[in-house]
Amino acid sequence: MEGAVDAMLDDNQANRYFLDVTTGAVGRIGAGHEERRTKLAAIQRERSRYRELPRASEAIQQLWCEELVRDLLAVEDAPLSKRVGDELRAHGLKKALALLQSSDDYWIVGWHSWAGDHAFEDLGVWLMKEIHGVTSEFKGCDDCAICRAGENGAGLEELLDAFEEQRHIDEDELPGK
């Protein structure tokens, strides 16, 4: 799952990522890869085994960033929230993320976590639609709703519910709540 989430968030559109539905492995074929055509032909021959992973577009990630700014950053650091929101609207995601990066490592790490959570949720929805009988192995911290659900054998739908539960718990822990 981690490799698939990373693939969804890779902004290099020349890279293509495939999920091997037999083993669960994620493979990348980069633009400069010498064997690109051969590998793509092999994947094409075994279409039932490999699925190209969806990407989280910049537009989708911009929506996620707007949500981060509105739901978390505005509560924690209103001046930074305004600057990042203005940058996001005026110049787009990359400039807003550069501003987050320059402000404090805490917030760019927060963004990566936020985007990863959203990508994980979208991946779960995609897996349920695309691959019948999908299962996953989950290893976590056992300290949050998501990890407890995963370690108790939750299916993808139950994991999505756990993400929602954990999001509410996290929001309740914000200052002023």
N, C-alpha and C positions, 0 to 999 in steps of 0.2 A: 504494500500500500504506500509506503514511504517513497519508493522509487516512482510509482505512478503519480503521486502528488507532485513530486519534484518535476516530473515530465510535464504535467499540466501547467506548471508555473514557469517553465523555461521560456524566456522571451526571444530566444533565437529560433525564428521560424524555419530556418534551414534544417534544423534537427527534426527528425521524425522519430516518434516513440511507439513501440508496439508491445502489447501485453501478450505473453504466451499463456493462453488459457489452460494449458495442460500443466505447466510447472508454476505459474504465477510470476515468472521472471519478467522484468521490463528491460527491453533492449532499445538502444538508440542507434540510429543511422544518421550520421552527420553529413553535411554538404561536402566536406572534403574527403570523405571516406572512399578509399580506392576501390573497394568492393561494393559500392553502393548499389549499382545496377544488379549485380549478382544476388545480393541479399534481398533487395526489393522483389526480384523475380521469384526467389525461394519463398518469400512471405506470400506473394500472390498465389503460388501453387498450393500453399497450405492455408488458405483463407479461413478454414474452420478452426485452425489452431491459433492464429494470430489476429489481434484486433488493434487497429491504430487508436492510440489513446487520444481523447479530446484535449484541446488546449483551452486554458482560461484566457480569453482574449483580453487585450488591453482595456477594452470598453467594460468588460465584466469586472476586471480588477479595479478599474476606476470607481465603479459602483461600490465595491467592497471598501475601497479607501474612503469614499464619502461616508459610508456607514461607520468606519473606524473613527473618522473625524467627528461625526455627529454624536455617536453613542459612547465613546470612550475618551477621546482626546479633549472634547469640549468640557467634560467634567473634570478631567485631571489638569489640563493646562489650556485655559481658554485663549490666551494670546497666541500660543502656538497653533491652536486649533484654527483660529481665524486666518493666520498666515498660510497654513497648509491648505485650508479650504480655498482661499483665494488663488493660491498657486495651482491647485488642482483644476479649478474652473478656467483659469486664464491660460495655463500652459500644459496641462495634462498630467498624467500619472508620473512619468519619469522625473519631472521637475519637482513635483510634490514629494516624491520619495527621496530625492536629493536633499530637499529641505529637512525632512525628517531625519535623514542620516546626519546632516550637519548640526542638528539641534542637540541630539543626545542619542547615544547608542541604544538606550532603553527603548526609544520609540521605534527605531527601525527594526529591532528584534521583535517588538510588539506587532509591527506590521507583518513581518514574516510569519509569525504565529497565527495572526488573524487570517491572512491569505491562505495559509496552510489548512486551517480549520475549514474555511469555505471550500477550498479545492477538495478536501477530503469528503465533505458532504456532497458536492457535485459528482465526485467520482463514484460514491456509493449509489447515487441515483442512476448514473450512467451504467454501472455494472448490473444493477437490477434490470434495466431495460435491455441491455445488450447481451448479457451472458446468463443463460438460465442455469439455476443450480449453483450459483457462485457461492463460495465459502471463503473465509479469511481467517488467518491466525493473528491474534492481537496480543502484543506484549506491552504492558503499560506500567504506570507508577502505583496503581492501586490506591491513589490518593484523590481521585476525582471521579465524577459520575461516568465519564467516558471510559476510563480504564477499568473501573469496576464492571461496567456492562460488558466490555470486551473480554475481560478475563473470565466472566461468567458464561461465555459462549453466546453472547448476543449476536443476532443476525444484523445485517446492514441496516434494516429499518429501525431496529432497536438501538443501534449505535447512533443513528441520526437523531432519535429521540433523546439519547443521552447527551449529545452535543447541545441540543436545545436546553435541556435541564442544566447543564454545566454553564451555559451562557447566562441563564437567569441567576445562578449562584454567583457567578463572577460579577454580574451587574449589581447584585445586592451587597457585595463587599466593597463597592466603590465608596469613596468618602461622601458623606452627606446623604447616604441612603439608610 
